[in-house]
Amino acid sequence: MSYQSYFSKHDCKRILPPTWVHGPYPPELQRRLSLLDPKEWITMGSGTPNKDFFSVKNITVNHSIDLHYHKDSKDSHINSFFIGEEVNQNDVQKSDSKIEEVFEYSPDPAGLDSTFEIIKKLIKKFEIFKDFKSDKMTEDDYDYCLTSGTSASSYYLCQILLDESKTILSEELTFTGIMANVSMTRANIVPFNLNMEANDENNENPIDVNYLAHLLENWSSIYPDKAFPTLLYTIPVQNPTGLVQKIEHKREVYNLLKKYKILIMEDDPYAYLTLTNELRDDCDLTSKTEFEVQKQVYYNAMRKAGSYLSIDTDGLVIRCESFSKNFATGLRLGFIIGPKPIVSRVKNYIECSTREISGLSMTVFNQCCKGMDELLCRNLKTNDIEQFDGWIQWCINLCILYRHKQMFLYNELTKKSTRSGKKLFSCLKPTYGMFIFIKLNLEEYKSKALEDPQALSEAMQYMDYKLLENNLEAVVGSRLTVSVEHSFKKCGFVRVTTSQAKDDKQLIECSERVTDAIEKFFDEYLTDKQPYPVVL
């Protein structure tokens, strides 16, 4: 039976770009892949952290089928199980949360008051509004809304801010989930250029502001059939490049957009993962003095990046944050901060659709924030700490672990980049986040791949084939762009992430496989050594 006639005319617009999908495959490649050992498969494509990055080590549940159960009932009325590591039950403390807060509908679909209070205090602690000065807005003109992560946040915002009469601007290389969210609204999405030469040394803006200014000034001649943009989407700790907008870069972009009253959707899930060398990995974890020093180093790193909110004089910024990268992806917990009229419409959308965020997710987060303070007090042997200093210590620990993994893989890849006697690739040095951007030297050794978008797409498909043949998953550049036609000369790259790597040994193996795949790509592609055709 065909169900096509039952689907709405809008359903076909819901398209998730195939970032994590491989293929199609030629028959010979299918045969080769079928011979690989799935137990040796290494995943370096997903940004999902492995269990080492989870604060929660165990969840214990006691449940009953007896509706009239009360605490004096026999133990036979209760079934207990736990997920994760075994825990000494003598260490278990009673939560302040009531069970009905976890499993009943929340009075407010925007989230539990207790979670809001924590988030507001964390925002104040991290000084997201630091140096905020405006004669049009105050901090009280902004509101908060809990969501199930930045993907959900961007979905809600696209739903309320975009339709077929609107245009959104996006960084040319980006998290392609935004494209799926825009596709559902039938709005136009237009890429703007990144500055791939930006780094810490030259302090250049990762956004090509000159290009963006020219685009906006000449919009009617460049895109005569598209509405002038009303919204810009940016990832300040950029995915996939790892480029980082510092606060002075954000001010430059903001001042340009302010001229045109363009809203800014600041999607910042990697903001708290700084890789600064100033954070020490040899600190005495029992020293209050050393903790305070580490805390200030961490704060200073956060201030250098800052948020668009801190310079939002005109109420144009909507910030999306997530606890996926610094707490647990599976909890699906994040939040939006933005002007009250916009956040009010987001709350309305949530109430009309998903209703609310998981009470269990919010409660686990709340209790862990409280528990982290207790753990830090135990470590430091003092109660003289600020509220949520435990969360700061947790974030610092994450940063140090990510820094080790990122720099370890970066150094391994850099050493191997000239192994063949040629400089086949180079890596952008990561300073934040979890991604490493590997640029292929197509200009020198495979220039035909840069002749046009079709040539680039075919080349990157073959690069993906070689990675898969090495039993490795990564993401090739042609799958992380808004428009291959616009950006094909910048799409000759591979993005890898260290978040799934188990240990240094696996990172070394990853660097071997990536290097081998790249070497085979350059050796085989468009030569008589190429064992099979490319299929798009």
C-alpha positions as CSV (number, residue, x, y, z in Angstrom):
1,M,0.0,0.0,0.0
2,S,1.2,3.5,-0.8
3,Y,0.9,6.0,2.0
4,Q,2.1,9.0,0.0
5,S,-1.3,10.6,-0.3
6,Y,-1.6,10.6,3.5
7,F,1.5,12.7,4.2
8,S,1.2,16.4,4.6
9,K,2.7,18.7,1.9
10,H,5.2,20.0,4.5
11,D,6.5,16.5,5.5
12,C,8.8,16.2,2.5
13,K,10.5,19.4,3.6
14,R,11.8,17.8,6.7
15,I,15.2,16.7,5.6
16,L,18.3,16.0,7.8
17,P,21.4,16.3,5.7
18,P,23.3,13.0,5.6
19,T,26.2,14.1,7.8
20,W,26.5,10.7,9.6
21,V,25.3,8.5,6.7
22,H,27.8,6.8,4.4
23,G,27.4,5.5,0.9
24,P,26.2,4.7,-1.7
25,Y,29.0,2.1,-2.3
26,P,30.3,0.5,-5.4
27,P,30.2,-3.4,-5.3
28,E,33.9,-3.8,-4.7
29,L,33.9,-1.5,-1.7
30,Q,30.9,-3.3,-0.3
31,R,32.8,-6.5,-0.5
32,R,35.9,-5.0,1.2
33,L,33.8,-3.5,4.0
34,S,32.0,-6.8,4.6
35,L,35.4,-8.3,5.5
36,L,36.2,-5.8,8.3
37,D,36.0,-6.8,11.9
38,P,33.2,-4.8,13.5
39,K,34.9,-5.2,16.9
40,E,37.8,-3.1,15.6
41,W,35.6,-0.2,14.4
42,I,36.6,3.2,15.8
43,T,34.1,6.0,15.9
44,M,35.7,9.5,15.5
45,G,32.7,11.2,13.8
46,S,30.2,11.7,16.6
47,G,30.4,14.4,19.2
48,T,28.9,12.1,21.8
49,P,31.2,11.8,24.9
50,N,32.0,8.4,26.2
51,K,31.2,7.3,29.7
52,D,34.5,8.7,31.1
53,F,32.9,12.2,30.6
54,F,29.8,11.4,32.6
55,S,29.6,12.7,36.2
56,V,26.7,10.3,36.9
57,K,28.2,6.8,37.6
58,N,25.1,5.0,38.8
59,I,21.3,5.3,38.8
60,T,19.4,3.2,41.3
61,V,15.6,2.6,41.0
62,N,13.2,1.0,43.5
63,H,9.7,0.4,42.1
64,S,6.6,-1.6,42.8
65,I,3.4,-2.9,41.2
66,D,1.5,-2.3,44.4
67,L,-0.5,0.9,44.1
68,H,-1.0,0.9,47.9
69,Y,2.7,0.5,48.7
70,H,3.9,2.4,51.8
71,K,7.3,2.4,53.5
72,D,6.2,-0.2,56.1
73,S,5.4,-2.8,53.4
74,K,7.6,-5.8,53.1
75,D,10.7,-5.7,50.8
76,S,9.0,-8.3,48.6
77,H,6.8,-5.5,47.3
78,I,9.8,-3.7,45.9
79,N,12.0,-4.5,42.9
80,S,15.4,-2.7,42.8
81,F,17.9,-2.3,40.0
82,F,20.8,0.0,39.2
83,I,22.4,1.1,35.9
84,G,26.2,1.7,35.8
85,E,28.7,1.0,38.5
86,E,28.0,-0.5,41.9
87,V,27.7,2.0,44.7
88,N,28.1,1.7,48.4
89,Q,24.6,2.2,49.6
90,N,25.8,3.6,52.9
91,D,26.9,6.7,51.0
92,V,23.4,7.4,49.6
93,Q,21.9,10.7,50.7
94,K,18.2,11.6,50.5
95,S,17.3,14.1,47.8
96,D,15.4,17.3,48.6
97,S,13.2,16.7,45.5
98,K,9.8,15.2,45.9
99,I,9.0,12.1,43.8
100,E,6.0,14.0,42.2
101,E,8.4,16.7,40.9
102,V,10.1,14.0,38.9
103,F,7.2,12.1,37.5
104,E,4.3,14.5,37.4
105,Y,3.7,17.2,34.9
106,S,5.5,20.4,35.9
107,P,3.3,23.4,36.8
108,D,5.4,25.3,34.3
109,P,6.0,23.7,30.9
110,A,9.2,25.8,30.7
111,G,10.8,23.8,33.5
112,L,11.2,23.3,37.2
113,D,11.8,26.4,39.3
114,S,14.6,24.7,41.1
115,T,16.4,24.1,37.7
116,F,15.8,27.7,36.6
117,E,17.4,29.0,39.8
118,I,20.5,26.9,39.3
119,I,20.8,28.0,35.7
120,K,20.4,31.7,36.6
121,K,23.1,31.3,39.3
122,L,25.4,29.6,36.8
123,I,24.9,32.4,34.3
124,K,25.8,34.9,36.9
125,K,28.8,32.8,38.1
126,F,30.1,32.6,34.5
127,E,29.4,36.3,33.9
128,I,27.5,35.8,30.7
129,F,26.2,39.3,31.0
130,K,29.6,40.8,32.0
131,D,30.1,44.4,30.9
132,F,26.4,44.5,29.7
133,K,25.6,48.2,29.1
134,S,22.5,49.4,27.2
135,D,20.1,52.3,27.4
136,K,17.5,50.2,25.7
137,M,17.7,46.9,27.6
138,T,18.4,45.6,31.1
139,E,19.1,42.0,32.2
140,D,15.5,41.9,33.5
141,D,14.3,42.2,29.9
142,Y,15.6,38.7,29.2
143,D,14.0,35.5,30.1
144,Y,15.0,31.8,30.3
145,C,13.5,28.7,28.9
146,L,14.6,25.1,29.4
147,T,14.8,22.8,26.4
148,S,16.1,19.4,25.5
149,G,19.4,20.7,24.2
150,T,20.6,23.2,21.6
151,S,19.2,21.1,18.7
152,A,15.8,21.5,20.2
153,S,16.4,25.2,21.0
154,S,17.4,26.0,17.4
155,Y,14.3,24.0,16.2
156,Y,11.9,26.0,18.4
157,L,13.6,29.3,17.3
158,C,13.4,28.4,13.6
159,Q,9.7,27.5,14.0
160,I,8.8,30.9,15.6
161,L,11.2,33.1,13.6
162,L,11.2,31.7,10.1
163,D,8.8,30.9,7.3
164,E,8.8,30.9,3.5
165,S,9.0,34.7,3.5
166,K,12.2,34.8,5.7
167,T,16.0,34.3,5.2
168,I,18.5,33.1,7.7
169,L,22.3,33.5,7.4
170,S,24.6,30.7,8.5
171,E,28.3,30.1,8.6
172,E,29.2,28.2,5.4
173,L,30.6,25.2,7.3
174,T,28.3,24.3,10.2
175,F,26.4,21.8,12.2
176,T,23.9,20.6,9.6
177,G,21.1,20.1,12.1
178,I,20.3,23.8,11.6
179,M,19.7,23.1,7.9
180,A,17.1,20.4,8.9
181,N,15.4,22.9,11.2
182,V,15.3,25.6,8.5
183,S,14.0,23.1,5.9
184,M,10.9,22.5,8.0
185,T,10.0,26.2,7.8
186,R,10.6,26.6,4.0
187,A,12.8,29.6,4.7
188,N,15.9,30.5,2.7
189,I,19.3,29.7,4.2
190,V,22.2,31.6,2.9
191,P,25.9,30.9,3.8
192,F,28.4,33.5,4.7
193,N,32.2,33.0,4.6
194,L,34.5,31.9,7.4
195,N,38.1,33.2,7.7
196,M,40.0,29.9,7.7
197,E,43.3,31.8,8.4
198,A,42.1,32.9,11.9
199,N,44.1,31.6,14.9
200,D,45.2,32.7,18.3
201,E,48.5,34.1,17.0
202,N,47.1,36.5,14.4
203,N,43.8,37.1,16.4
204,E,41.8,37.5,13.2
205,N,38.1,37.1,13.3
206,P,36.9,33.6,12.3
207,I,34.0,35.2,10.6
208,D,34.9,37.0,7.4
209,V,33.3,40.3,8.4
210,N,34.3,42.1,5.2
211,Y,32.4,39.4,3.1
212,L,29.4,39.6,5.5
213,A,29.3,43.4,5.2
214,H,29.5,43.3,1.4
215,L,26.8,40.6,1.3
216,L,24.4,42.8,3.4
217,E,25.2,46.0,1.6
218,N,24.6,44.4,-1.8
219,W,21.9,41.9,-0.9
220,S,19.4,42.9,-3.5
221,S,21.8,42.4,-6.4
222,I,23.4,39.2,-5.0
223,Y,20.1,37.5,-4.0
224,P,17.4,39.4,-5.8
225,D,14.8,36.6,-5.3
226,K,15.4,36.2,-1.5
227,A,14.1,38.3,1.3
228,F,16.6,40.3,3.3
229,P,17.9,38.2,6.3
230,T,16.3,38.7,9.7
231,L,18.3,36.1,11.6
232,L,21.9,34.9,11.7
233,Y,23.0,31.6,13.1
234,T,26.5,31.2,14.6
235,I,28.5,28.7,16.6
236,P,31.1,30.8,18.4
237,V,33.2,27.7,19.2
238,Q,32.8,26.6,15.7
239,N,31.7,23.2,14.5
240,P,33.4,21.7,12.4
241,T,36.5,24.0,12.2
242,G,37.2,24.6,15.9
243,L,37.7,28.3,15.2
244,V,36.8,30.5,18.2
245,Q,35.2,33.9,18.2
246,K,36.6,36.0,21.0
247,I,34.6,38.8,22.5
248,E,36.2,41.5,20.3
249,H,35.3,39.4,17.2
250,K,31.7,39.1,18.4
251,R,31.5,42.9,18.9
252,E,32.7,43.4,15.3
253,V,29.9,41.1,14.0
254,Y,27.3,42.5,16.4
255,N,27.9,46.1,15.4
256,L,27.5,45.2,11.7
257,L,24.2,43.2,12.3
258,K,22.9,46.0,14.6
259,K,22.8,48.3,11.6
260,Y,20.3,46.0,9.9
261,K,18.4,44.9,13.0
262,I,19.3,41.2,12.3
263,L,18.7,38.8,15.2
264,I,21.6,36.5,16.3
265,M,21.1,32.9,17.3
266,E,24.2,32.1,19.4
267,D,24.4,28.3,19.5
268,D,27.2,27.6,22.1
269,P,27.4,24.0,23.3
270,Y,31.2,23.9,23.4
271,A,31.7,27.2,25.3
272,Y,32.8,25.7,28.5
273,L,35.4,23.3,27.0
274,T,38.5,25.5,26.9
275,L,41.8,23.8,26.2
276,T,44.0,26.5,27.7
277,N,47.5,25.4,28.8
278,E,47.1,27.6,31.9
279,L,44.9,25.0,33.6
280,R,47.2,22.7,35.5
281,D,46.8,18.9,35.4
282,D,49.1,18.4,38.5
283,C,47.2,20.5,41.0
284,D,46.8,19.4,44.6
285,L,43.1,18.5,44.6
286,T,43.0,19.0,48.4
287,S,44.3,22.6,48.3
288,K,41.8,25.4,48.5
289,T,44.4,27.9,47.4
290,E,45.2,25.9,44.2
291,F,41.5,25.5,43.5
292,E,41.0,29.2,43.6
293,V,43.9,29.8,41.2
294,Q,42.5,27.2,38.8
295,K,39.1,28.8,39.1
296,Q,40.4,32.2,38.1
297,V,42.3,30.7,35.2
298,Y,39.1,29.1,34.0
299,Y,37.0,32.3,34.4
300,N,39.6,34.3,32.5
301,A,39.4,31.8,29.6
302,M,35.6,32.1,29.6
303,R,35.8,35.9,29.6
304,K,38.1,36.0,26.6
305,A,35.4,34.2,24.6
306,G,32.4,35.8,26.3
307,S,28.9,35.9,24.9
308,Y,27.0,38.0,22.4
309,L,24.6,38.7,25.3
310,S,27.3,40.8,27.0
311,I,27.3,43.3,24.1
312,D,23.6,43.1,23.2
313,T,22.6,46.7,23.4
314,D,19.5,46.3,21.2
315,G,17.9,43.1,22.3
316,L,19.0,41.1,19.2
317,V,20.7,38.0,20.8
318,I,19.2,34.7,21.6
319,R,21.7,32.4,23.3
320,C,21.3,28.6,23.2
321,E,23.2,26.4,25.7
322,S,23.4,22.7,26.4
323,F,24.5,20.3,29.1
324,S,25.2,17.6,26.5
325,K,28.9,18.3,26.2
326,N,29.7,19.0,29.8
327,F,27.3,16.8,31.7
328,A,25.4,14.1,29.7
329,T,24.1,14.0,26.2
330,G,21.3,11.5,27.0
331,L,19.7,13.8,29.6
332,R,18.6,16.1,26.8
333,L,18.8,19.3,28.8
334,G,19.6,22.8,27.7
335,F,18.2,26.3,27.8
336,I,17.6,29.5,25.9
337,I,18.3,33.0,27.1
338,G,16.8,35.8,25.0
339,P,14.5,38.9,25.0
340,K,11.3,38.1,26.8
341,P,8.9,38.5,23.8
342,I,10.9,35.8,21.9
343,V,11.3,33.4,24.8
344,S,7.6,33.8,25.6
345,R,6.8,32.5,22.1
346,V,9.2,29.6,22.6
347,K,7.5,28.7,25.8
348,N,4.2,28.8,24.0
349,Y,5.5,26.5,21.2
350,I,6.7,24.0,23.9
351,E,3.4,24.1,25.6
352,C,1.6,23.4,22.4
353,S,3.9,20.5,21.4
354,T,6.3,18.6,23.6
355,R,4.8,20.2,26.8
356,E,7.9,20.2,28.9
357,I,11.4,18.9,29.6
358,S,11.9,15.6,31.5
359,G,11.4,16.0,35.2
360,L,13.9,13.2,35.8
361,S,16.6,15.0,33.7
362,M,16.1,18.2,35.6
363,T,16.1,16.5,39.0
364,V,19.3,14.5,38.2
365,F,21.0,17.7,37.1
366,N,19.8,19.6,40.2
367,Q,21.0,17.0,42.6
368,C,24.4,16.6,40.9
369,C,25.1,20.3,41.0
370,K,24.4,20.2,44.8
371,G,26.4,17.0,45.2
372,M,29.4,18.4,43.4
373,D,29.6,21.1,46.0
374,E,29.6,18.5,48.7
375,L,32.3,16.5,47.0
376,L,34.5,19.6,46.6
377,C,34.1,20.4,50.3
378,R,35.2,16.9,51.1
379,N,38.2,17.2,48.8
380,L,39.2,20.6,50.2
381,K,38.3,19.7,53.8
382,T,36.4,22.9,54.1
383,N,32.9,24.3,53.7
384,D,34.2,27.7,52.7
385,I,33.4,27.5,49.0
386,E,31.0,29.5,46.8
387,Q,27.8,27.8,45.6
388,F,28.4,25.7,42.5
389,D,32.2,25.8,42.8
390,G,31.8,22.0,42.6
391,W,30.4,22.5,39.1
392,I,33.4,24.7,38.2
393,Q,35.8,22.0,39.4
394,W,33.9,19.4,37.2
395,C,34.2,21.7,34.2
396,I,37.9,22.2,34.8
397,N,38.4,18.4,35.1
398,L,36.6,18.0,31.8
399,C,38.7,20.7,30.1
400,I,41.9,19.0,31.3
401,L,40.8,15.6,30.0
402,Y,39.7,17.0,26.6
403,R,42.9,19.0,26.3
404,H,45.0,15.9,26.8
405,K,43.0,14.0,24.2
406,Q,42.8,16.8,21.7
407,M,46.5,17.7,21.9
408,F,47.6,14.1,21.9
409,L,45.8,13.4,18.7
410,Y,46.7,16.7,17.2
411,N,50.4,16.0,17.8
412,E,50.2,12.5,16.5
413,L,48.5,13.6,13.3
414,T,51.0,16.5,12.8
415,K,53.9,14.1,13.2
416,K,52.4,11.8,10.5
417,S,51.3,14.5,8.1
418,T,54.6,14.3,6.2
419,R,55.2,10.6,6.6
420,S,54.9,10.0,2.8
421,G,57.5,12.6,2.1
422,K,54.8,15.1,1.1
423,K,52.7,17.5,3.2
424,L,49.4,15.8,2.5
425,F,47.4,17.4,5.3
426,S,47.6,19.9,8.1
427,C,45.5,20.3,11.3
428,L,44.0,23.4,12.8
429,K,45.3,23.6,16.4
430,P,42.4,23.2,18.7
431,T,41.9,25.7,21.5
432,Y,38.3,24.9,22.5
433,G,35.9,22.0,22.1
434,M,36.2,18.4,20.9
435,F,36.9,18.6,17.2
436,I,40.1,18.5,15.1
437,F,39.9,19.9,11.6
438,I,42.2,18.1,9.1
439,K,42.7,20.1,5.9
440,L,43.7,18.0,2.9
441,N,46.4,19.6,0.6
442,L,44.2,19.3,-2.5
443,E,45.6,22.5,-4.0
444,E,49.1,20.9,-4.5
445,Y,48.3,17.2,-5.0
446,K,44.7,16.8,-6.2
447,S,43.8,20.2,-7.8
448,K,41.2,18.6,-10.1
449,A,39.1,18.0,-7.0
450,L,38.8,21.8,-6.7
451,E,37.6,22.5,-10.2
452,D,33.9,22.5,-9.4
453,P,31.4,21.4,-6.7
454,Q,30.8,18.0,-8.4
455,A,34.5,17.3,-8.5
456,L,34.9,18.1,-4.8
457,S,31.9,16.0,-3.8
458,E,33.3,13.0,-5.7
459,A,36.7,13.5,-4.1
460,M,35.3,13.7,-0.6
461,Q,33.1,10.6,-1.2
462,Y,36.3,8.7,-2.2
463,M,38.0,10.1,1.0
464,D,35.1,8.7,3.0
465,Y,35.5,5.3,1.3
466,K,39.2,5.2,2.4
467,L,38.3,6.1,6.0
468,L,35.7,3.3,6.0
469,E,38.2,0.8,4.5
470,N,40.4,1.6,7.5
471,N,37.5,0.7,9.9
472,L,37.2,4.3,11.0
473,E,34.3,6.7,11.1
474,A,34.9,10.4,10.6
475,V,33.0,13.2,8.8
476,V,34.2,14.6,5.4
477,G,33.8,18.3,4.6
478,S,31.2,18.0,1.8
479,R,28.8,16.8,4.5
480,L,29.3,19.8,6.8
481,T,28.4,22.7,4.5
482,V,25.3,24.7,3.9
483,S,26.1,24.8,0.2
484,V,28.8,22.8,-1.6
485,E,28.3,25.2,-4.6
486,H,29.3,28.2,-2.4
487,S,32.0,26.6,-0.4
488,F,33.5,23.7,-2.4
489,K,37.0,25.1,-2.3
490,K,36.9,24.9,1.6
491,C,35.3,21.5,1.8
492,G,38.5,19.4,1.4
493,F,38.8,18.4,5.0
494,V,38.0,15.6,7.5
495,R,36.6,16.3,10.9
496,V,37.5,14.0,13.8
497,T,36.5,14.1,17.4
498,T,38.3,12.6,20.4
499,S,35.3,12.3,22.7
500,Q,34.7,8.6,21.9
501,A,38.3,7.6,22.2
502,K,39.0,5.2,25.1
503,D,42.7,6.0,25.8
504,D,46.0,7.1,24.2
505,K,46.5,3.8,22.6
506,Q,43.3,4.2,20.6
507,L,44.2,7.8,19.7
508,I,47.5,6.5,18.3
509,E,45.6,3.9,16.3
510,C,43.2,6.5,15.1
511,S,46.0,8.7,13.9
512,E,47.5,5.7,12.0
513,R,44.2,4.9,10.3
514,V,43.4,8.5,9.4
515,T,46.9,9.0,8.0
516,D,46.8,5.7,6.1
517,A,43.4,6.6,4.6
518,I,44.6,10.1,3.5
519,E,47.8,8.6,2.0
520,K,45.7,6.1,0.0
521,F,43.3,8.8,-1.1
522,F,46.2,10.9,-2.6
523,D,47.9,7.8,-4.0
524,E,44.9,6.2,-5.7
525,Y,42.3,8.8,-6.5
526,L,42.0,9.7,-10.2
527,T,44.8,7.3,-11.1
528,D,45.0,3.7,-12.5
529,K,45.4,2.5,-8.9
530,Q,41.8,3.5,-8.0
531,P,40.1,0.1,-7.4
532,Y,36.5,1.2,-7.8
533,P,34.4,4.1,-9.1
534,V,32.8,6.8,-6.9
535,V,29.1,6.6,-6.6
536,L,27.1,9.7,-5.5
